[in-house]
Amino acid sequence: MSGDVRAIENFVDKYKQLQLEIGKVIIGQEKVVNEILLSVFAGGHALLIGVPGLAKTLMVNTISQALGLDFKRIQFTPDLMPSDILGSEILDESRNFKFIKGPIFANIVLADEINRTPPKTQAALLEAMQEKIVTVAGKRYPLEQPYFVLATQNPIEQEGTYPLPEAQLDRFMFSIFLEYPSYEEEVNVVKSTTSTSKVTINALFNAQEIIDFQQLIRRIPVADNVVEYAVKLVGKTRPQGEFAPQLVKDYIDWGAGPRASQNLILAAKANAATKGKFSPDIEDVKAVANGILRHRIIKNYKAEAEGYSEEQIIKELL
């Protein structure tokens, strides 16, 4: 255990350095960067939702450089095929089939505008996200660890898009909203991006160190009352459940599943570790609840008509 105590202290130092390193390129957006990093260290995937031009791609690229991980970007389009993501078998010179790996074989995969592609291609990511394995022509190919999918979605244009199915949304640990920068932040962004200055990002980690920190976070003990609080909070989002308040019965069609409870605890552990705490408390669960529950609750038409947002519902549940 004393080794773990030292490891958490080491983790806090490295995490602060990581935030500073990312801050060289990404101005502001601390909460967004923090949630992406929490999902990385908790071993989950993240869905970034924001209008174009908020540096989503730059942010993911910068984070992967600072983490010292291999990064690939897939631009999702309506004509993208599963084989364009997974890879395909070709005949080589000696008339044997040879597998050419697709862009999904990287540590961090940026699935850009994931809702632009039909469900068949979206589903190609499902197995990779859940099992960390890809099956092509009946053969299974394991993906390199650590493995993360960071997907982006543009909330404005719904023309010609395919909403992500609930089963796929549930695979994302966090759903993260990007806001416009503040006036001061935007001034700094414009100054730094319209000059000749080049920033180099140093890799502070390697793949093995990230796997070690993920294992460390999983080993963090959690008190029973914290687990019970998380499970009860998720239970409150289910209109048919025993804990559902009237608000949920009125405004929600479907609540969050058990994966939400697991993710709440994992993310709370990661959040506690970044603060140097050796066990998460209820405050850590509350800190991550919004990003974890937001995309897992399905509002009904009454909530839409009355302008009730997922955030308002979660806020009242907390």
QUIKAZI-V73080 format. One record per residue. N is the residue number from 1. RES is the residue in one small letter. PSI is psi in whole degrees, -180 to 180 (* if undefined). NEAR is the number of other ideal C-beta (glycine too) atoms within 8 Angstrom. Layout:
((N/RES/PSI/NEAR) (N/RES/PSI/NEAR))
This chain:
((1/m/-39/4) (2/s/-32/5) (3/g/-40/6) (4/d/-36/11) (5/v/-46/9) (6/r/-39/8) (7/a/-38/11) (8/i/-39/13) (9/e/-42/9) (10/n/-41/8) (11/f/-43/12) (12/v/-44/12) (13/d/-48/8) (14/k/-35/10) (15/y/-41/10) (16/k/-42/8) (17/q/-41/9) (18/l/-44/13) (19/q/-40/12) (20/l/-42/8) (21/e/-45/11) (22/i/-35/14) (23/g/-17/9) (24/k/-34/7) (25/v/-46/9) (26/i/114/11) (27/i/128/10) (28/g/-152/9) (29/q/31/11) (30/e/-40/8) (31/k/-40/6) (32/v/-49/11) (33/v/-42/13) (34/n/-43/10) (35/e/-37/13) (36/i/-45/16) (37/l/-37/13) (38/l/-42/14) (39/s/-34/14) (40/v/-49/13) (41/f/-19/13) (42/a/-3/14) (43/g/29/9) (44/g/179/13) (45/h/160/12) (46/a/146/15) (47/l/120/16) (48/l/125/15) (49/i/121/11) (50/g/159/11) (51/v/162/9) (52/p/150/4) (53/g/9/4) (54/l/17/9) (55/a/36/9) (56/k/-47/11) (57/t/-44/10) (58/l/-40/9) (59/m/-47/15) (60/v/-42/15) (61/n/-45/11) (62/t/-44/12) (63/i/-42/14) (64/s/-35/12) (65/q/-45/10) (66/a/-30/14) (67/l/-7/14) (68/g/34/9) (69/l/156/12) (70/d/131/8) (71/f/134/13) (72/k/148/11) (73/r/134/11) (74/i/121/13) (75/q/112/7) (76/f/129/12) (77/t/163/7) (78/p/-25/7) (79/d/11/4) (80/l/134/11) (81/m/156/7) (82/p/-38/9) (83/s/-24/9) (84/d/-24/9) (85/i/-48/14) (86/l/-32/12) (87/g/173/12) (88/s/165/9) (89/e/135/8) (90/i/159/7) (91/l/125/6) (92/d/-174/8) (93/e/-36/3) (94/s/24/4) (95/r/27/5) (96/n/151/6) (97/f/136/8) (98/k/135/8) (99/f/123/11) (100/i/117/8) (101/k/141/7) (102/g/180/11) (103/p/-9/9) (104/i/-18/16) (105/f/79/11) (106/a/167/11) (107/n/-42/13) (108/i/121/14) (109/v/122/15) (110/l/112/14) (111/a/94/11) (112/d/127/12) (113/e/59/9) (114/i/-25/14) (115/n/6/11) (116/r/-11/10) (117/t/151/11) (118/p/160/7) (119/p/-34/7) (120/k/-41/7) (121/t/-37/13) (122/q/-40/14) (123/a/-22/9) (124/a/-25/12) (125/l/-22/14) (126/l/-51/11) (127/e/-42/10) (128/a/-43/16) (129/m/-39/9) (130/q/-49/7) (131/e/-12/5) (132/k/34/8) (133/i/150/10) (134/v/134/12) (135/t/120/8) (136/v/127/12) (137/a/42/6) (138/g/-4/4) (139/k/142/7) (140/r/133/6) (141/y/116/11) (142/p/146/6) (143/l/152/11) (144/e/143/10) (145/q/150/8) (146/p/158/12) (147/y/126/10) (148/f/140/12) (149/v/122/11) (150/l/111/14) (151/a/148/14) (152/t/153/15) (153/q/137/11) (154/n/118/11) (155/p/-10/6) (156/i/-63/5) (157/e/118/6) (158/q/-5/4) (159/e/124/4) (160/g/25/5) (161/t/163/8) (162/y/106/9) (163/p/143/5) (164/l/134/11) (165/p/153/8) (166/e/-40/8) (167/a/-35/7) (168/q/-40/13) (169/l/-39/12) (170/d/-22/10) (171/r/-18/9) (172/f/127/14) (173/m/-50/11) (174/f/144/15) (175/s/121/12) (176/i/125/12) (177/f/131/7) (178/l/127/11) (179/e/167/5) (180/y/149/5) (181/p/160/10) (182/s/170/6) (183/y/-49/5) (184/e/-43/6) (185/e/-42/10) (186/e/-38/10) (187/v/-45/8) (188/n/-39/10) (189/v/-48/12) (190/v/-43/8) (191/k/-44/8) (192/s/-24/10) (193/t/-5/6) (194/t/16/5) (195/s/-176/6) (196/t/-2/3) (197/s/135/5) (198/k/134/4) (199/v/132/7) (200/t/135/4) (201/i/127/11) (202/n/139/6) (203/a/118/9) (204/l/-15/10) (205/f/174/12) (206/n/174/7) (207/a/-44/12) (208/q/-40/6) (209/e/-40/8) (210/i/-41/14) (211/i/-42/10) (212/d/-43/9) (213/f/-35/11) (214/q/-43/12) (215/q/-41/8) (216/l/-45/13) (217/i/-37/14) (218/r/-29/9) (219/r/-12/7) (220/i/128/14) (221/p/150/6) (222/v/133/11) (223/a/148/8) (224/d/-39/6) (225/n/-28/7) (226/v/-43/16) (227/v/-44/10) (228/e/-39/8) (229/y/-45/10) (230/a/-44/13) (231/v/-39/9) (232/k/-39/9) (233/l/-44/14) (234/v/-40/16) (235/g/-34/12) (236/k/-21/13) (237/t/-6/17) (238/r/114/14) (239/p/-27/10) (240/q/-4/4) (241/g/166/10) (242/e/-21/4) (243/f/-1/8) (244/a/123/13) (245/p/171/9) (246/q/-39/5) (247/l/-44/9) (248/v/-41/15) (249/k/-33/9) (250/d/-38/8) (251/y/-7/12) (252/i/136/16) (253/d/-49/6) (254/w/142/8) (255/g/-172/15) (256/a/150/11) (257/g/-177/8) (258/p/-26/6) (259/r/-29/8) (260/a/-41/14) (261/s/-44/11) (262/q/-45/8) (263/n/-35/12) (264/l/-45/16) (265/i/-44/14) (266/l/-45/14) (267/a/-36/17) (268/a/-38/16) (269/k/-46/15) (270/a/-41/12) (271/n/-42/13) (272/a/-42/14) (273/a/-38/15) (274/t/-22/13) (275/k/1/8) (276/g/16/7) (277/k/149/9) (278/f/0/8) (279/s/138/10) (280/p/151/13) (281/d/-175/10) (282/i/-33/8) (283/e/-36/6) (284/d/-37/15) (285/v/-44/16) (286/k/-37/8) (287/a/-31/8) (288/v/-4/15) (289/a/-41/12) (290/n/-51/8) (291/g/-27/11) (292/i/-31/14) (293/l/-24/16) (294/r/-45/12) (295/h/4/9) (296/r/-3/12) (297/i/137/14) (298/i/115/7) (299/k/157/11) (300/n/179/9) (301/y/-29/5) (302/k/-42/8) (303/a/-40/12) (304/e/-46/9) (305/a/-37/6) (306/e/4/7) (307/g/29/5) (308/y/123/9) (309/s/162/6) (310/e/-40/10) (311/e/-44/8) (312/q/-41/8) (313/i/-46/17) (314/i/-40/13) (315/k/-43/7) (316/e/-33/8) (317/l/-34/11) (318/l/*/7))
